[in-house]
C-alpha cells in the first residue's frame, strides 16, 4: 500500500520526502570567559585545612553491610539537605576503600556520635583495621545497616544520588527511618580536635 502511494505521488510530481527544515537561529549569547591563571588564588592544602578547621561540626560514623560484612567510616562532612523529600548528604574521599562497599550495599546508616564517643570515632577513622572489633551494634530498621549502640541519633538511608566534587564524592541519601534520644551532648570536631559544648 505504501509503495503504491509513493508511485502515485511521483506520477503527479508531488514530493515524497519532507523538505529539510531551516535550522533555528541561535540566540545571542554573552561572552564567556574562563578564569585566567593569574586570577587564581594559590591555596596550599595545609592552609585550606587550617582555615576550614575553624568551622566546628558534628561527628558521625556512616555504616553499611555488604556481602563481606559490616563496614563504616568516621565522617564529619554530614548535613541535612531536603525536608521534602527527606534527604541528607555526606562527602567521602574518592580514594576511600570503604565507599565502594557502601555503594555496593546501596544503603547506609548515619550514626551521630555523642560527646563521650571520641574513642569510637577514632576507631572508625583508621584505615585497614577491623573497625567493628569490640563495637556493639544492631540493625537499622529499614535497611539493616549497622546501628551503633548508645548513639544519641541515627538516620537510616538509601543511596539517592552521587555527585563528583573535586577529590571527594557528594553522596545524597533518602531517609527511610530515623530516631534520637532526648538527652546527651554531641561530639564536636574543631581545629583538628574533639570538643563539647560548655556553658
Backbone as CSV, one residue per row, in Angstrom:
resi,resn,N_x,N_y,N_z,CA_x,CA_y,CA_z,C_x,C_y,C_z
1,UNK,0.827,-1.197,0.000,0.000,0.000,0.000,0.866,1.255,0.000
2,UNK,1.916,1.236,0.860,2.797,2.401,0.931,3.531,2.611,-0.377
3,UNK,3.976,1.490,-0.988,4.703,1.605,-2.258,3.795,2.173,-3.342
4,UNK,2.521,1.763,-3.367,1.558,2.290,-4.347,1.364,3.785,-4.174
5,UNK,1.266,4.237,-2.924,1.087,5.662,-2.645,2.282,6.460,-3.122
6,UNK,3.494,5.931,-2.902,4.701,6.635,-3.341,4.737,6.744,-4.854
7,UNK,4.369,5.626,-5.585,4.355,5.673,-7.052,3.353,6.711,-7.549
8,UNK,2.202,6.799,-6.906,1.197,7.786,-7.309,1.712,9.215,-7.119
9,UNK,2.317,9.481,-5.976,2.838,10.816,-5.704,3.909,11.203,-6.716
10,UNK,4.755,10.237,-7.061,5.799,10.527,-8.043,5.171,10.816,-9.409
11,UNK,4.106,10.102,-9.748,3.487,10.283,-11.072,2.842,11.651,-11.225
12,UNK,2.389,12.215,-10.113,1.761,13.531,-10.197,2.723,14.653,-9.837
13,UNK,4.004,14.282,-9.596,5.018,15.289,-9.333,5.054,15.801,-7.915
14,UNK,4.414,15.097,-6.995,4.427,15.534,-5.590,5.701,15.043,-4.914
15,UNK,6.112,15.804,-3.933,7.311,15.421,-3.176,6.999,14.210,-2.310
16,UNK,7.927,13.265,-2.283,7.724,12.058,-1.473,8.504,12.101,-0.172
17,UNK,9.296,13.110,0.027,10.028,13.271,1.293,9.801,14.683,1.794
18,UNK,9.862,14.827,3.079,9.654,16.150,3.670,10.838,17.049,3.353
19,UNK,10.531,18.306,3.082,11.594,19.276,2.810,12.399,19.505,4.085
20,UNK,13.698,19.642,3.968,14.507,19.872,5.177,14.107,21.171,5.857
21,UNK,14.002,21.107,7.174,13.633,22.298,7.932,14.818,23.247,8.035
22,UNK,14.513,24.537,8.051,15.555,25.535,8.250,15.968,25.509,9.707
23,UNK,17.260,25.332,9.992,17.670,25.280,11.400,17.352,26.592,12.102
24,UNK,16.896,26.527,13.351,16.563,27.760,14.073,17.810,28.601,14.313
25,UNK,17.610,29.908,14.337,18.735,30.804,14.594,19.076,30.775,16.070
26,UNK,20.346,30.696,16.354,20.788,30.666,17.747,20.567,32.039,18.381
27,UNK,20.163,32.014,19.632,20.002,33.270,20.364,21.370,33.858,20.680
28,UNK,21.469,35.162,20.764,22.771,35.759,21.102,23.197,35.337,22.499
29,UNK,24.470,35.037,22.659,24.995,34.608,23.947,26.010,35.625,24.444
30,UNK,26.047,35.821,25.748,27.086,36.708,26.279,28.451,36.053,26.152
31,UNK,29.468,36.879,26.084,30.818,36.338,26.025,31.129,35.603,27.331
32,UNK,31.619,34.383,27.190,32.009,33.599,28.357,33.526,33.635,28.473
33,UNK,34.000,33.855,29.689,35.437,33.996,29.889,35.887,33.068,31.000
34,UNK,36.853,32.222,30.698,37.405,31.344,31.724,38.290,32.153,32.671
35,UNK,38.471,31.610,33.878,39.347,32.266,34.843,40.795,32.057,34.402
36,UNK,41.519,33.164,34.296,42.917,33.067,33.889,43.777,32.617,35.061
37,UNK,44.950,32.062,34.739,45.855,31.583,35.779,46.246,32.681,36.758
38,UNK,46.405,33.920,36.244,46.825,34.998,37.133,45.692,35.491,38.027
39,UNK,44.469,34.969,37.814,43.342,35.328,38.668,43.084,34.297,39.769
40,UNK,43.727,33.156,39.667,43.512,32.104,40.646,44.324,32.390,41.909
41,UNK,43.655,32.211,43.047,44.357,32.370,44.310,45.051,31.063,44.646
42,UNK,46.383,31.061,44.727,47.081,29.807,45.056,46.831,29.466,46.527
43,UNK,46.134,28.361,46.768,45.799,27.952,48.130,46.504,26.650,48.446
44,UNK,47.364,26.683,49.431,48.065,25.484,49.857,47.105,24.595,50.638
45,UNK,47.153,23.275,50.435,46.255,22.376,51.165,46.326,22.544,52.684
46,UNK,47.527,22.778,53.221,47.667,22.954,54.664,46.907,24.187,55.139
47,UNK,47.004,25.272,54.378,46.296,26.492,54.747,44.780,26.311,54.594
48,UNK,44.385,25.588,53.564,42.965,25.309,53.356,42.396,24.577,54.571
49,UNK,43.091,23.528,55.015,42.629,22.762,56.179,42.630,23.624,57.437
50,UNK,43.658,24.459,57.600,43.761,25.274,58.812,42.582,26.233,58.933
51,UNK,42.278,26.916,57.838,41.201,27.901,57.879,39.845,27.211,58.015
52,UNK,39.598,26.187,57.215,38.304,25.493,57.276,38.112,24.761,58.596
53,UNK,39.216,24.478,59.288,39.121,23.824,60.587,38.463,24.685,61.647
54,UNK,38.323,25.970,61.383,37.653,26.861,62.331,36.134,26.648,62.335
55,UNK,35.645,25.915,61.347,34.211,25.614,61.320,33.971,24.351,62.131
56,UNK,33.290,24.494,63.265,33.005,23.340,64.115,31.886,22.511,63.493
57,UNK,32.017,21.204,63.588,30.994,20.319,63.027,30.715,19.180,63.994
58,UNK,29.601,18.537,63.780,29.333,17.304,64.491,30.139,16.173,63.878
59,UNK,30.073,15.005,64.500,30.843,13.856,64.022,29.903,12.658,63.909
60,UNK,30.039,11.925,62.820,29.204,10.755,62.587,30.063,9.554,62.209
61,UNK,29.440,8.390,62.250,30.009,7.185,61.649,28.982,6.680,60.650
62,UNK,29.369,6.609,59.391,28.492,6.113,58.335,28.763,4.626,58.170
63,UNK,27.718,3.812,58.309,27.880,2.362,58.276,27.011,1.734,57.193
64,UNK,27.411,0.533,56.778,26.636,-0.260,55.831,27.038,-1.719,55.999
65,UNK,26.321,-2.585,55.317,26.662,-4.004,55.331,26.574,-4.531,53.909
66,UNK,27.691,-5.125,53.440,27.666,-5.763,52.130,27.896,-7.261,52.321
67,UNK,28.212,-7.955,51.247,28.383,-9.409,51.334,29.581,-9.812,52.181
68,UNK,30.508,-8.882,52.417,31.681,-9.177,53.240,31.472,-8.836,54.707
69,UNK,30.297,-8.303,55.051,30.028,-7.967,56.441,29.874,-6.478,56.662
70,UNK,29.938,-6.031,57.934,29.739,-4.608,58.231,30.948,-3.770,57.842
71,UNK,30.685,-2.531,57.464,31.748,-1.594,57.115,31.316,-0.199,57.540
72,UNK,32.271,0.715,57.654,31.916,2.070,58.038,33.133,2.971,58.119
73,UNK,32.889,4.262,58.228,33.978,5.213,58.363,33.499,6.434,59.128
74,UNK,34.439,7.107,59.803,34.129,8.339,60.524,33.952,9.466,59.517
75,UNK,32.946,10.307,59.761,32.609,11.349,58.784,32.112,12.587,59.506
76,UNK,32.749,13.721,59.253,32.278,14.983,59.815,31.543,15.831,58.781
77,UNK,31.653,15.460,57.506,31.019,16.253,56.442,29.619,15.715,56.162
78,UNK,28.770,15.791,57.159,27.395,15.321,57.048,26.452,16.500,57.273
79,UNK,25.326,16.524,56.548,24.362,17.615,56.716,22.998,17.173,56.223
80,UNK,21.957,17.817,56.744,20.622,17.635,56.177,20.567,18.411,54.864
81,UNK,19.784,17.934,53.930,19.742,18.548,52.608,18.346,18.999,52.207
82,UNK,17.346,18.165,52.449,15.992,18.478,51.991,14.977,17.909,52.965
83,UNK,13.891,18.662,53.164,12.803,18.192,54.016,11.777,17.392,53.220
84,UNK,11.504,17.808,51.990,10.504,17.131,51.163,11.017,17.022,49.737
85,UNK,11.567,15.849,49.333,11.640,14.624,50.115,12.743,14.704,51.172
86,UNK,12.710,13.835,52.180,13.735,13.885,53.224,15.074,13.349,52.713
87,UNK,16.030,14.261,52.560,17.349,13.892,52.038,18.440,14.397,52.974
88,UNK,19.516,13.621,53.062,20.722,14.042,53.775,21.903,13.867,52.835
89,UNK,23.042,14.408,53.218,24.221,14.288,52.376,25.479,14.128,53.217
90,UNK,26.459,13.445,52.658,27.789,13.406,53.260,28.810,13.354,52.137
91,UNK,30.025,13.724,52.460,31.112,13.703,51.495,32.131,12.635,51.887
92,UNK,32.684,11.965,50.893,33.667,10.920,51.131,34.764,11.036,50.081
93,UNK,36.011,10.815,50.497,37.139,10.903,49.570,37.005,9.856,48.473
94,UNK,37.367,10.234,47.269,37.289,9.300,46.150,38.273,8.154,46.304
95,UNK,39.270,8.318,47.181,40.241,7.255,47.428,39.795,6.311,48.539
96,UNK,38.638,6.558,49.130,38.162,5.731,50.236,37.990,4.279,49.801
97,UNK,38.445,3.357,50.648,38.234,1.932,50.379,36.903,1.456,50.967
98,UNK,36.309,2.255,51.844,35.016,1.899,52.432,33.863,2.273,51.513
99,UNK,33.975,3.406,50.824,32.872,3.862,49.988,32.418,2.829,48.956
100,UNK,33.314,2.134,48.221,32.812,1.155,47.249,31.924,0.090,47.884
101,UNK,32.199,-0.270,49.125,31.365,-1.265,49.808,29.994,-0.683,50.158
102,UNK,29.969,0.586,50.580,28.681,1.239,50.857,27.885,1.386,49.563
103,UNK,28.566,1.774,48.490,27.897,1.916,47.196,27.318,0.582,46.743
104,UNK,28.063,-0.491,46.961,27.580,-1.817,46.580,26.340,-2.204,47.387
105,UNK,26.337,-1.829,48.669,25.170,-2.117,49.508,23.967,-1.289,49.080
106,UNK,24.205,-0.054,48.632,23.120,0.818,48.191,22.348,1.470,49.321
107,UNK,22.750,1.202,50.553,22.087,1.757,51.731,23.147,2.091,52.765
108,UNK,22.774,2.918,53.749,23.710,3.246,54.817,22.953,3.817,56.008
109,UNK,23.625,3.823,57.154,23.075,4.438,58.355,24.077,5.461,58.872
110,UNK,23.604,6.666,59.136,24.438,7.708,59.719,24.233,7.657,61.231
111,UNK,25.299,7.329,61.951,25.281,7.276,63.410,25.874,8.567,63.943
112,UNK,25.053,9.420,64.539,25.539,10.685,65.093,26.123,10.414,66.473
113,UNK,27.374,10.791,66.675,28.082,10.430,67.898,27.851,11.430,69.015
114,UNK,27.885,10.903,70.248,27.744,11.719,71.441,29.085,12.170,71.980
115,UNK,29.048,13.064,72.953,30.252,13.707,73.472,31.261,12.723,74.039
116,UNK,30.806,11.562,74.509,31.704,10.587,75.126,32.208,9.537,74.144
117,UNK,31.950,9.716,72.866,32.276,8.671,71.891,33.445,9.023,70.983
118,UNK,34.385,9.812,71.500,35.570,10.152,70.724,36.404,8.946,70.367
119,UNK,36.555,8.000,71.292,37.367,6.810,71.012,36.701,5.941,69.948
120,UNK,35.369,5.889,69.955,34.644,5.150,68.912,34.911,5.779,67.551
121,UNK,34.896,7.093,67.499,35.172,7.800,66.239,36.584,7.500,65.747
122,UNK,37.543,7.523,66.662,38.937,7.256,66.264,39.073,5.853,65.677
123,UNK,38.348,4.902,66.230,38.413,3.543,65.708,37.922,3.442,64.277
124,UNK,36.912,4.234,63.940,36.381,4.204,62.584,37.147,5.120,61.635
125,UNK,38.069,5.900,62.156,38.880,6.779,61.315,40.148,6.079,60.826
126,UNK,40.436,4.893,61.360,41.645,4.152,60.983,41.361,3.335,59.726
127,UNK,42.268,3.405,58.777,42.104,2.658,57.533,42.729,1.275,57.656
128,UNK,42.023,0.278,57.160,42.573,-1.063,57.093,42.378,-1.908,58.331
129,UNK,41.865,-1.343,59.422,41.680,-2.109,60.651,40.294,-2.733,60.678
130,UNK,40.084,-3.665,61.616,38.757,-4.221,61.843,38.005,-3.225,62.713
131,UNK,37.273,-2.344,62.083,36.658,-1.230,62.792,35.530,-1.672,63.725
132,UNK,34.968,-2.821,63.497,33.857,-3.286,64.320,34.294,-4.202,65.462
133,UNK,35.587,-4.404,65.617,36.067,-5.257,66.709,35.684,-4.640,68.055
134,UNK,34.910,-5.365,68.847,34.510,-4.887,70.156,33.425,-3.833,70.145
135,UNK,32.851,-3.524,68.985,31.823,-2.496,68.875,30.448,-3.163,68.893
136,UNK,29.602,-2.729,69.803,28.249,-3.273,69.887,27.326,-2.530,68.927
137,UNK,26.517,-3.280,68.201,25.598,-2.655,67.253,24.436,-3.590,66.964
138,UNK,23.359,-2.999,66.460,22.209,-3.756,65.992,21.976,-3.457,64.530
139,UNK,20.723,-3.573,64.109,20.382,-3.308,62.711,19.416,-2.135,62.610
140,UNK,19.693,-1.221,61.703,18.758,-0.135,61.431,17.485,-0.734,60.839
141,UNK,16.318,-0.197,61.197,15.067,-0.880,60.864,14.730,-0.981,59.386
142,UNK,15.085,0.002,58.581,14.683,-0.004,57.175,15.670,-0.735,56.281
143,UNK,16.961,-0.590,56.545,17.967,-1.118,55.618,18.817,-2.243,56.202
144,UNK,18.779,-2.440,57.513,19.624,-3.457,58.127,21.065,-3.032,58.290
145,UNK,21.370,-1.777,57.990,22.738,-1.274,58.176,23.078,-1.262,59.668
146,UNK,24.369,-1.376,60.013,24.740,-1.371,61.428,24.321,-0.080,62.136
147,UNK,23.592,-0.251,63.221,23.171,0.855,64.074,23.940,0.720,65.379
148,UNK,24.895,1.624,65.616,25.795,1.517,66.756,25.040,1.759,68.055
149,UNK,25.387,0.963,69.054,24.758,1.121,70.363,25.107,2.470,70.983
150,UNK,24.168,3.034,71.689,24.367,4.228,72.517,24.598,5.512,71.746
151,UNK,24.356,5.528,70.441,24.460,6.812,69.737,23.210,7.635,70.043
152,UNK,23.349,8.958,70.185,22.189,9.781,70.509,21.199,9.957,69.361
153,UNK,21.623,9.705,68.118,20.712,9.843,66.980,21.235,9.030,65.809
154,UNK,20.328,8.641,64.940,20.706,7.855,63.749,19.725,8.149,62.621
155,UNK,20.213,8.002,61.372,19.411,8.225,60.177,19.679,7.061,59.226
156,UNK,18.640,6.334,58.884,18.726,5.141,58.038,18.347,5.530,56.611
157,UNK,19.217,5.263,55.631,19.048,5.838,54.287,19.298,4.845,53.164
158,UNK,18.755,5.184,52.011,19.121,4.541,50.752,19.888,5.553,49.905
159,UNK,20.868,5.070,49.148,21.638,5.972,48.282,20.694,6.526,47.216
160,UNK,20.594,7.842,47.163,19.679,8.525,46.247,20.412,9.062,45.013
161,UNK,21.602,9.604,45.223,22.403,10.154,44.122,23.837,10.310,44.596
162,UNK,24.763,10.325,43.641,26.186,10.530,43.933,26.730,11.511,42.906
163,UNK,27.395,12.568,43.379,27.951,13.583,42.504,29.451,13.707,42.762
164,UNK,30.182,14.124,41.748,31.617,14.352,41.905,31.851,15.768,42.407
165,UNK,32.706,15.892,43.409,33.087,17.197,43.936,34.588,17.245,44.145
166,UNK,35.340,17.470,43.070,36.800,17.510,43.195,37.346,16.152,43.598
167,UNK,38.120,16.132,44.698,38.701,14.865,45.138,37.770,14.086,46.064
168,UNK,36.518,14.542,46.189,35.523,13.857,47.004,34.280,13.510,46.179
169,UNK,33.457,12.650,46.739,32.146,12.361,46.187,31.094,12.939,47.127
170,UNK,30.042,13.482,46.564,28.930,14.026,47.337,27.802,12.999,47.267
171,UNK,27.546,12.353,48.382,26.559,11.282,48.429,25.258,11.842,49.012
172,UNK,24.165,11.624,48.312,22.851,12.043,48.785,22.066,10.798,49.166
173,UNK,21.511,10.802,50.377,20.726,9.671,50.832,19.286,10.054,51.080
174,UNK,18.384,9.170,50.717,16.953,9.381,51.018,16.648,8.690,52.339
175,UNK,16.103,9.440,53.272,15.870,8.937,54.621,14.675,7.988,54.628
176,UNK,14.902,6.771,55.165,13.857,5.767,55.283,13.347,5.647,56.717
177,UNK,14.217,5.924,57.683,13.844,5.859,59.099,14.881,6.658,59.879
178,UNK,14.523,7.096,61.075,15.457,7.841,61.909,14.960,7.845,63.348
179,UNK,15.855,8.185,64.250,15.473,8.229,65.649,16.519,8.958,66.463
180,UNK,16.134,9.358,67.686,17.055,10.095,68.554,16.605,9.960,69.995
181,UNK,17.556,10.099,70.907,17.241,10.190,72.321,17.080,11.661,72.681
182,UNK,16.567,11.927,73.835,16.324,13.305,74.249,17.424,13.866,75.138
183,UNK,18.411,13.052,75.477,19.465,13.537,76.367,20.833,13.340,75.719
184,UNK,21.856,13.880,76.354,23.214,13.738,75.850,23.650,14.896,74.985
185,UNK,24.956,15.125,74.964,25.536,16.202,74.156,26.235,15.615,72.940
186,UNK,26.358,16.401,71.865,27.014,15.889,70.660,28.535,15.934,70.776
187,UNK,29.177,15.063,70.027,30.627,15.121,69.864,30.922,16.152,68.782
188,UNK,31.783,17.117,69.089,32.125,18.176,68.139,33.562,18.013,67.662
189,UNK,33.824,18.500,66.460,35.178,18.491,65.905,35.526,19.911,65.504
190,UNK,36.654,20.418,66.054,37.037,21.801,65.796,38.557,21.919,65.809
191,UNK,39.118,22.436,64.739,40.559,22.666,64.615,41.360,21.414,64.939
192,UNK,40.904,20.290,64.387,41.662,19.048,64.487,41.492,18.298,65.783
193,UNK,40.566,18.711,66.645,40.395,18.048,67.928,38.922,17.912,68.266
194,UNK,38.616,16.915,69.098,37.253,16.746,69.579,36.963,17.739,70.679
195,UNK,35.687,18.100,70.808,35.282,19.028,71.855,33.838,18.796,72.211
196,UNK,33.306,19.651,73.088,31.927,19.534,73.508,31.425,20.903,73.918
197,UNK,30.112,21.041,74.035,29.538,22.288,74.465,29.958,22.571,75.911
198,UNK,30.144,23.843,76.217,30.373,24.251,77.601,29.526,25.498,77.850
199,UNK,28.944,25.573,79.010,28.114,26.729,79.263,27.487,26.667,80.643
